[in-house]
Amino acid sequence: MKVNGNPDFTHTHVCLEGIDATFPARVPDWTYRGHALPLFDLETIRRIAEVTQEPLKKGDFNAANAIHVLDGGKNDDGSPRVIVARIDWPYVDTEGLDAATDLIEPTEDGLYDLGGLEWAWHVTADAPRP
């Protein structure tokens, strides 16, 4: 999917219920059940990973989903070589790691989709905040 230059996507900021932070995103002009379907650049994905891992640092693995970014150096073209994963920590013990983990592939523009279903994003006029 090509996002940059696509008139169906606009630059905005989004927030996620239960997290006191906003993030810059590209958002399509359609929603899923009233929720935004944002796409994020890698820098923003790293910020989201930090925020969503906070409960894990406190030992709360039943809190919610968390984003994890695994760095693997650079590709031959100089682009970052990373794996972005969403882990549903509450389900790791009962469903297994494979079932509780989704790898998030970037679009051809290098943006990552964290929209829909359990990610209830809302468009906000607020500037990004940590």
Wavefront OBJ file of the C-alpha trace (Angstrom):
o trace
v 0.000 0.000 0.000
v 1.301 3.434 -0.930
v 0.420 6.089 1.668
v 2.678 9.074 0.958
v 1.070 11.215 -1.699
v -2.259 9.373 -1.388
v -5.013 12.008 -0.929
v -7.056 9.563 1.171
v -4.483 9.919 3.987
v -3.864 13.054 6.046
v -1.208 14.038 8.580
v -2.698 14.378 12.056
v -2.176 13.317 15.657
v -3.832 10.420 17.420
v -4.264 9.256 20.981
v -5.080 5.891 22.491
v -7.496 5.429 25.352
v -5.666 4.809 28.610
v -2.353 6.279 27.426
v -1.457 9.882 28.212
v 0.373 10.577 24.975
v -0.370 11.659 21.423
v 1.451 10.538 18.318
v 1.851 11.935 14.786
v 0.279 9.675 12.190
v -1.023 9.313 8.662
v -4.736 8.563 8.871
v -7.123 7.521 6.089
v -10.410 9.352 5.684
v -12.320 6.214 6.703
v -12.643 4.710 10.182
v -13.291 1.318 11.726
v -16.305 1.483 14.034
v -15.554 5.148 14.623
v -11.881 4.620 15.418
v -8.973 5.997 13.401
v -6.714 3.588 11.505
v -3.333 5.330 11.811
v -0.031 4.479 10.214
v 3.192 5.512 11.953
v 6.801 6.059 10.971
v 9.497 4.004 12.695
v 10.483 6.797 15.103
v 6.890 7.032 16.320
v 6.602 3.239 16.548
v 9.631 3.322 18.867
v 7.865 5.906 21.082
v 4.695 3.802 21.123
v 6.801 0.764 22.085
v 8.276 2.668 25.039
v 4.858 3.768 26.254
v 3.148 0.390 25.819
v 5.986 -1.434 27.603
v 5.710 0.673 30.780
v 3.351 -1.811 32.506
v 5.773 -4.640 31.668
v 8.616 -2.791 33.399
v 6.425 -2.734 36.515
v 5.822 -6.483 36.268
v 2.262 -6.193 34.939
v 2.156 -8.639 32.029
v -1.645 -8.772 32.119
v -2.059 -5.086 31.270
v -2.544 -5.125 27.529
v -0.803 -5.343 24.208
v 2.717 -4.040 23.843
v 4.748 -3.065 20.810
v 8.331 -4.304 20.598
v 10.991 -3.134 18.147
v 13.922 -5.461 17.525
v 16.857 -3.780 15.832
v 19.030 -5.692 13.389
v 21.354 -3.060 11.976
v 20.940 -1.718 8.432
v 19.795 -3.222 5.151
v 22.025 -3.026 2.062
v 20.230 0.184 1.008
v 20.968 1.812 4.390
v 17.398 1.568 5.699
v 16.862 0.293 9.245
v 16.599 -3.461 9.579
v 13.960 -3.969 12.242
v 11.210 -6.297 13.308
v 8.121 -4.687 14.801
v 5.950 -7.011 16.867
v 2.738 -6.620 18.812
v 2.552 -9.055 21.710
v -0.707 -9.698 23.563
v 1.003 -10.474 26.863
v -2.175 -11.589 28.687
v -2.497 -14.461 26.163
v 1.108 -15.685 26.041
v 0.600 -18.260 28.826
v -2.777 -19.542 27.622
v -2.504 -19.279 23.820
v 1.251 -19.536 23.328
v 3.736 -17.009 22.007
v 3.002 -17.667 18.319
v -0.727 -17.032 18.724
v -0.149 -13.984 20.949
v 2.347 -12.304 18.593
v 1.747 -10.415 15.361
v 4.607 -9.138 13.233
v 3.802 -5.763 11.713
v 5.186 -5.299 8.217
v 5.794 -1.752 6.961
v 4.004 -0.361 3.930
v 6.122 0.435 0.892
v 6.445 3.928 2.418
v 7.946 2.472 5.610
v 4.854 3.158 7.739
v 3.437 0.732 10.298
v -0.270 0.017 10.759
v -1.466 -0.200 14.364
v -5.122 0.412 13.673
v -8.354 -1.429 14.203
v -9.854 -3.854 16.684
v -8.066 -3.635 20.068
v -6.300 -0.385 19.166
v -9.013 2.255 19.633
v -7.202 5.320 18.254
v -8.827 8.746 18.144
v -7.810 11.761 16.066
v -6.900 14.720 18.277
v -5.897 18.316 17.695
v -3.209 18.027 20.394
v 0.435 18.259 19.432
v 2.557 15.172 20.165
v 3.458 14.680 23.789
v 5.522 11.945 25.386
l 1 2 3 4 5 6 7 8 9 10 11 12 13 14 15 16 17 18 19 20 21 22 23 24 25 26 27 28 29 30 31 32 33 34 35 36 37 38 39 40 41 42 43 44 45 46 47 48 49 50 51 52 53 54 55 56 57 58 59 60 61 62 63 64 65 66 67 68 69 70 71 72 73 74 75 76 77 78 79 80 81 82 83 84 85 86 87 88 89 90 91 92 93 94 95 96 97 98 99 100 101 102 103 104 105 106 107 108 109 110 111 112 113 114 115 116 117 118 119 120 121 122 123 124 125 126 127 128 129 130
